[in-house]
Amino acid sequence: MNSTVVMINLLGAVALLLFGLALVKDGATRALGAKLRTGLASGTKGSLRSFVSGFVATVALQSSTATALMVSSFVERELIKPRMAQVVLLGANVGTAVTAWIVATGIEWISPVLLFVGIIFYRSNSTSRQGAGTALIGIALMLLSLHLLSSATEPLRQSPALAAFIGLLDNAWPIAMIFSAVIAILSSSSLAAVILILSLSSTGTLSGGLVVALVLGANLGGAVPPVLASLSGSGAARRVTLGNFIVRAAGCLITLPGAQVAADFLAMLPLAATKLPVDVHLAFNLFLALLAWPFSRLLARWMTILIPEQMQSGGAPKYLDPAELSTPVVALASAAREVLGVGDLIERMLLKTTDAFDHNNETGLREIPALEAQVDRLQQEIKVYLSKLGRTGLSEDEGRKSIVIIDYAINLEHIGDIIEKGLLPAVRKKVAQGLKFSDDGCAELQQLFKLTIDNLRISQTILITRDFNLAQQLMERKVKVRNMEKQSSERHLERLRNGRADSLQTSSLHLDILRDLKRINAHIVSVAHPIMDEQGLLGESRLIVRVSAD
């Protein structure tokens, strides 16, 4: 009976830890929203920035798996280079190790304070504050779970069965590593596995070498869920997650034979013996980062050979399942996922256009017609799918959601047309003729390109979250775009009056690109209109709310 109670308490403590982790991930995503994704996508221009971006994102999300999946999706959309993606994941591995180290420092006493502050934030009307509150509650529950784990494992100190099991594992480190890896896979969290090892280690029954073997297994198992989640993805996405798994597996194979030596070395340092699992976790990931970082480019090249490019399906929809039409809620969710994919295609078109404009290289421009053709096909499929759904009889709310998705798909298709028929010829002319914009004019256009891409990312988030604050922010950004376009046109005309030769050569191109980017932003902002209209803040003049001067 006592053993049953111990197992129930242990499983309950582990469940609370996993629930706390899920709350932190959900809260951080809601609080940071598009900022986290944008920051991760833009913070990968160099190796050090990539490492730091992966570290920060993982500490914020409390999940290296979430970071890995985000990074793999960015590589798929060509927002991150494959080599930098591997460096990001090295930073993510260190991030989850640092999180485990902080959690294990004995700050369980702060749990009630975090719960109290988290509830206050959660009850606010702001989505970002609610997200922050959810994250704080999650951290509090994680700390509380440590106390429960410690209490649950206390009776195990004198357990003959546990001693016998530990003895078996101590004589078979590879088996111990596999056992720990399975725990990490089942919990989808290396952090949870390490915390469990920490609790078992506190009983004093684990040798140093066995602790190292178990922590290695937790790291190996933690790399498996992203691989499984990306199996249905593109080759680019699978290369990232599999590459991270190979790096961790290689690190485990190198370290395992010297597990006892590593434990003895850490024991010589001024570190608490009871915290050996988290110290090993952090030391291993730091060692792995230093070891693998120089080979990140070579690894990315090997992964390309291991997982070659596959022929694309020519723009066929991924999520529009006719069988789901009988369940409107599911069908609408699938249509929303599909239209987000169209938004990703538009983002790739904008990024390729921006890159060609910045670097006078039209290589990426050659892909734009094919991407635009995909956009056309997918938006047509989405419209047909939702029109069939409408025949099944929708509720008022479902009908409204269907219209929002269709409108967004149509606006994305218009943006694709503007890029292909407007921006593409203009940028191609700039590259082909070697035209050089004035420094001021070039900087103005680059700023507007960047703002347009940021606005598109925000609109993707708004479509799913229907967040009022983000919708209002996007409406305000429309005013900012209009002001930027007007000021840039005026400055350009001023440069013409001053007889600037570079401005004379690029005059029509400058004004055409300004006009097209303004039109694109008008289509992007349309996703916010229904939300503002529901609040009674959208009138004949579009926006009634007061907007900031900037």
C-alpha positions, 0 to 999 in steps of 0.5 A, spaced: 500 500 500 505 504 501 509 503 494 502 505 491 501 511 495 509 513 493 507 512 486 501 516 486 505 521 489 510 521 484 506 521 478 502 526 481 508 531 482 511 529 475 504 531 472 504 537 475 511 539 473 509 537 465 503 542 466 507 547 469 511 547 463 505 547 458 503 553 462 509 557 461 510 555 454 502 557 452 503 564 457 510 566 453 507 565 447 501 569 448 505 574 452 510 575 446 506 573 440 509 575 434 515 578 437 518 572 439 517 569 432 520 575 429 525 576 434 527 569 433 527 569 425 531 576 425 536 574 430 540 569 426 544 574 422 551 571 425 553 565 429 553 568 436 546 572 435 543 565 433 546 562 439 543 567 443 536 567 440 536 560 441 538 560 448 533 566 450 527 563 446 528 556 450 528 560 456 522 564 455 518 558 452 521 553 457 521 548 451 527 546 447 522 542 443 518 548 441 524 552 439 526 546 434 519 546 431 519 554 430 526 554 427 525 548 423 519 552 420 523 558 419 528 554 415 522 551 411 520 558 409 527 560 408 527 565 414 533 562 417 539 559 413 540 551 415 547 552 418 544 558 423 538 553 425 543 548 428 547 554 432 540 556 434 538 549 437 545 549 440 543 555 444 536 552 445 540 546 448 544 550 453 537 554 455 533 548 457 539 546 461 540 553 464 533 553 466 533 546 470 539 549 474 535 555 476 529 551 478 533 546 482 537 552 486 532 551 492 527 557 490 521 553 492 519 558 497 518 563 491 512 559 489 506 562 493 509 569 491 509 567 483 502 564 484 499 571 487 502 575 482 500 571 476 493 571 478 493 578 478 496 579 471 491 573 469 485 577 471 487 583 467 484 585 460 490 585 456 492 579 452 499 580 453 499 581 461 494 574 461 500 571 458 505 573 463 500 571 468 499 564 465 507 563 465 508 566 472 503 561 474 506 555 470 513 557 473 510 557 480 507 550 479 514 547 477 517 550 483 511 547 487 512 540 483 519 540 486 517 540 493 512 534 491 517 530 488 522 531 494 517 529 498 514 523 494 521 520 493 523 521 501 520 514 502 524 511 496 531 512 500 530 505 504 526 501 498 530 495 497 526 494 490 529 501 488 536 499 490 536 493 486 533 497 480 539 502 481 544 497 482 542 493 475 542 500 472 549 502 475 552 496 472 549 497 465 550 505 463 547 504 456 541 501 458 540 507 463 541 512 458 536 508 454 531 508 460 532 515 461 531 517 454 524 513 454 522 518 460 524 524 456 520 522 450 514 520 453 514 526 457 516 530 451 521 534 455 528 533 457 527 538 463 522 534 466 526 528 465 532 531 469 528 534 474 526 527 476 533 524 476 534 530 480 529 528 485 531 520 485 539 523 486 537 526 492 535 519 495 543 518 495 542 511 491 545 514 485 552 513 483 556 519 480 557 515 473 549 513 473 547 520 474 551 522 468 548 516 464 541 518 466 542 525 464 545 523 457 539 519 456 534 525 458 538 529 453 538 524 447 530 523 448 529 530 448 531 531 441 526 525 439 520 529 439 522 534 434 524 529 429 517 525 430 513 532 429 517 534 423 516 527 419 510 530 415 514 536 414 519 538 408 526 536 407 528 542 410 524 542 416 527 535 417 534 536 416 534 541 422 531 536 427 534 530 425 541 534 425 540 536 432 538 529 434 545 527 431 549 532 434 546 530 441 547 522 440 554 523 438 555 527 444 552 522 448 556 516 445 563 521 446 561 522 453 558 516 456 565 512 456 567 517 461 561 518 465 564 516 472 570 521 470 566 527 468 562 526 475 569 525 479 571 532 475 564 536 477 565 533 484 572 536 485 568 543 483 565 547 489 558 545 487 553 542 491 553 534 491 545 534 491 545 538 484 549 534 480 544 532 475 543 539 473 550 541 473 551 535 469 546 537 464 549 544 464 556 542 463 554 537 457 550 542 453 556 547 454 561 542 452 556 540 446 555 547 444 563 548 444 564 541 440 559 542 435 559 549 433 565 549 428 562 543 425 555 547 424 556 548 416 559 541 415 553 538 419 548 542 414 551 540 408 551 533 410 544 533 412 542 536 405 546 529 402 542 525 407 535 528 406 535 531 399 530 535 396 523 532 394 519 535 388 513 539 391 506 537 390 505 544 385 501 547 390 496 542 392 493 544 399 495 540 405 489 541 410 483 541 406 480 535 408 473 534 404 471 529 410 471 534 415 466 538 412 461 535 416 464 538 422 464 545 421 469 547 427 474 542 424 473 544 417 474 552 419 480 550 423 483 546 417 482 552 412 485 557 417 491 553 417 491 552 410 491 560 409 496 561 414 501 557 409 499 562 403 501 567 408 508 564 409 508 563 401 507 571 401 512 572 406 517 568 402 516 572 396 517 579 400 523 576 403 526 574 396 524 581 393 527 585 399 534 581 398 534 582 391 533 589 392 538 590 398 544 586 394 542 587 387 542 579 386 536 577 382 537 569 383 531 569 388 526 573 383 526 567 379 522 563 384 517 569 385 512 567 379 512 559 381 510 562 388 505 566 386 502 561 382 501 557 388 498 562 392 493 563 386 491 555 386 491 555 394 486 561 395 482 558 389 482 551 393 480 555 400 474 559 397 471 552 393 472 548 400 469 554 404 463 555 399 462 547 400 462 548 407 457 554 407 452 549 404 452 544 410 449 550 414 453 554 419 452 558 425 452 565 425 459 565 428 461 560 424 459 564 418 463 570 420 469 566 421 468 563 414 468 570 411 474 572 415 478 566 412 476 567 405 477 575 405 484 574 408 485 569 402 483 574 397 487 579 400 493 575 400 492 573 393 492 580 391 498 581 395 501 576 390 499 579 384 502 586 386 509 583 388 509 579 381 506 585 377 509 591 380 515 589 385 518 584 381 519 588 374 521 594 378 527 590 382 529 586 376 530 593 372 534 595 378 538 589 378 539 588 370 540 596 369 545 596 375 541 602 378 543 605 384 538 609 389 540 615 393 543 613 400 537 616 403 532 613 398 535 606 399 534 607 406 527 609 406 525 603 401 529 598 406 525 601 412 518 600 408 520 593 406 522 591 413 515 594 416 511 590 411 514 584 412 513 585 420 506 587 419 504 581 415 507 577 421 502 580 425 497 579 421 498 572 421 497 572 428 491 576 428 488 571 424 488 566 429 488 569 435 483 575 434 487 579 439 484 586 439 490 589 441 494 587 435 489 589 431 489 596 433 496 596 433 496 594 426 491 599 424 496 604 427 501 601 423 497 603 417 497 610 418 505 609 419 506 606 413 501 612 409 506 617 413 512 614 411 510 613 403 508 620 403 514 623 407 519 619 402 515 621 396 516 628 398 523 627 400 524 624 393 521 630 389 526 634 394 532 631 391 529 631 384 529 639 385 536 639 387 538 635 381 541 629 384 543 624 379 542 618 382 535 620 384 533 622 377 535 615 374 531 611 379 525 616 380 519 612 377 522 606 380 522 609 387 515 612 386 512 605 384 515 601 389 513 606 394 506 605 391 506 598 391 508 597 398 503 602 400 498 597 397 500 591 400 500 594 407 493 596 405 491 589 404 495 586 410 491 591 415 484 588 412 485 582 417 484 587 423 477 590 420 472 585 422 475 585 429 475 593 430 468 593 427 466 588 432 468 593 437 464 599 433 471 602 432 471 602 424 467 607 421 466 610 414 473 613 415 475 606 417 479 607 424 475 611 429 480 610 435 485 615 436 492 613 433 499 615 436 503 621 432 508 616 430 
